[in-house]
Amino acid sequence: MKLYLSRLSLASNRVSYHWLSNPYHVHQRLMMGADGDPRLLFRIEQTTDPQIILVQTHSQPIWEKAFADFPVLAKPAEVKEFEPNLTPGAVYRFRLLANPTIKKDGKRFGIIREMDQINWLERKLQTAGGRLLGCHVMPRSKQLSIKKKENGGSITHLAALFEGQFTASETQRLEQAIADGIGSAKGFGFGLLSVKVCSQL
C-alpha cells in the first residue's frame, strides 16, 4: 500500500494565521492539491513558528495547485512516499490527534474523561489489529470550524492528542487503519495516525 506524506511549513503572516483558525477551510485548500482525495488526512501540529501541517494522501499531491495563488507556505512542501509495512509483534510509537466520541440516539457526543478517552483508543486499536501498550493524553480546547451559513454554520469538535506505544498483531488491518484514519471528523484535521517503530521481535 503506497501512501504519500507531506510536510507543509507555514509562513508567519496574517493569511496563514487566519487560514489555520478554520480547519474546514484548511481541508478545502488541501483537497485542491490532492486531486480531491476522499481519504486525505491532515494534522495541524501545535508548534512554534514555523507552524506545521502534516498531510497524508493516497496519490502524489501537486501542492502548486493549492498554493500558487495563496501565500501561506514558508518554503516548498516536503513530500515523501512511504508504505506502512508493519511487522507482527513489533512495538510502535504513535501520535494521533483524534475526536473521541460515542453515539447515543443517533447523535455523536464527545468523550470527556481521560480514562474514557484512553479506553476509546484501546477499542479502536484492537478493532484495527493492534494492542495499546500505554499512552498519555493531552487535551486540547474544543476546535471550532466555520462553514458558509448555507452549509450549516459553525461546528465544534472535541480534540485530544494521544501519544504512546502499541504492538501490531493483525498487520494488514492495522495498515488499512493507518491509510483510512482513526475515529470521526477526519475532514476537520483528526484521525492521522503517525507511527514509528520502537523494537521488533
Buried (B, 14 or more C-beta within 10 A) or exposed (E): EEBBBBBBBBBEEEEBEEBBEBBBBBBBBBBBBBBEBEBBBBBBEEEEEBBBBBBBBBEEBBBEEBBEEEEBBBEEBEBEEEEBEBBEEBBBBBBBBBBBBEEEEEEBEBBEEEEEBBBBBBEBBBEBBBBBBEBEBEEEEEBBBBBEEEEEEEBEBBBBBBBBBBBBBBBEBBBBBBBBBBBBBBBBBBBBBBBEEBEEE
